[in-house]
Amino acid sequence: PRILTVILADGREFTAKVAGRDDARMIALLEIEAEGLPTPEVVPVADIEPGIWALALGRTFSGPREPPTVNLGIISAKGRHDGKALQTDASVNPSNYGGPLVDVRGRGLGIIVPYSEGDQEAGVGFYDSGIGFAIPLEDVLAIAPRIAGGKSAAPGFLGVQSDQAFAGPGVRISQVLPDTAAARAGLAAGDVVLSVDGVAVPDLASLQKTLKQKFQGDKIRLTVHRGDEDLEIEVELGARP
């Protein structure tokens, strides 16, 4: 929309501007000229467990000044969408996208987003599936300074293909794509990636999950087995071609 209006619970209206966005997490950061705004208590991701009550709050389709809708459910899973999202069976649909997911004490669990089971935006057939998603509020606050500062929130891209026949541990590179972060860092076919930033990656799925938490421009430290030695290689992740 050309004009974004934020209406607070006390009735005040503000024109907002987009200060940044993270398309991978389907969230945007809005900025308004206001002071003294209340902020919710945030539940750390480590304290969020499957089975706890969760309430999805929305603004309905009847108007922005109506009381919020409340849909009750539980947290049904953590670490969905490559570790980016919480899963809930509370009713999640366009009436509460962008709204908060809170616990029974009113503490913030996450921001509701239109994820489907894949990485695409949820279609109408997904609304009543009993599966909805929210980005943990703790994670949102962690990346807010990044997107507010104008840094890219695009997912980082390494640029390698894996040897599917390799049983591990680690991920053996079968090909390094030209003009990618891996090529610039000197990775080569035959290298076996053992860890990222000191965390072991036993297989391709764990490597992919780790990398999808990183952004374009992030620097990571790979432990790579090449020949008879282990090497420490720093890589600055690039953009997907």
Secondary structure, DSSP 8 states (H G I E B T S, - for coil): ---EEEE-TTS-EEEEEEEEEETTTTEEEEE-S--S-----B--GGG--TTSEEEEEE--SS-TTS--EEEEEEEEEEEHHHHTEEEE-S--STTTTTSEEE-TTS-EEEEEE-B-SSSSB--GGGTTSS-EEEEEHHHHHHHHHHHHTT---SB-B--EEE-TT---SSEEEEEE-TTSHHHHHT--TT-EEEEETTEE--SHHHHHHHHTTSBTT-EEEEEEEETTEEEEEEEE-B---
